[in-house]
């Protein structure tokens, strides 16, 4: 299942790129995150609590930022395991400069296993798009007061 979309952030591209690498910003923006800690450069351990339909649980996982081309693009590799199953995803972000705004074009292909997969791909896709929207809305809000 491939997912994609775009979101406009009311901040310059360099600022948005910096925000997308800040663990405090990422933790605050990612729905369900209960904790995020830097293990090494561009690699973070995280715990989160999420529900997809009737399947709810806590997950332990990691986020790694790779293929950085500042301030134009990056790739996020996300993995998580928990009672309800597992998630593995590779997300590509492309930041387009539009004056004092930035358009983030994103695409990803999550792989799910366990009870989460039993919920059905269509439901998971809808939830993933909703969570992505919440993530980028939070980035937009944080951009108003972010100082790198």
Secondary structure, DSSP 8 states (H G I E B T S, - for coil): --EEEEEEESS-HHHHHHHTT-HHHHHHHSTTEEEEEEEETTEEEEEEEEEETTEEEEEEEEEEEEEEETTTEEEEEEEEEETTEEEEEEEEEEEEEETTEEEEEEEE--EEETHHHHH-HHHHHHHHHHHHHHHHHHHHHHHTT---
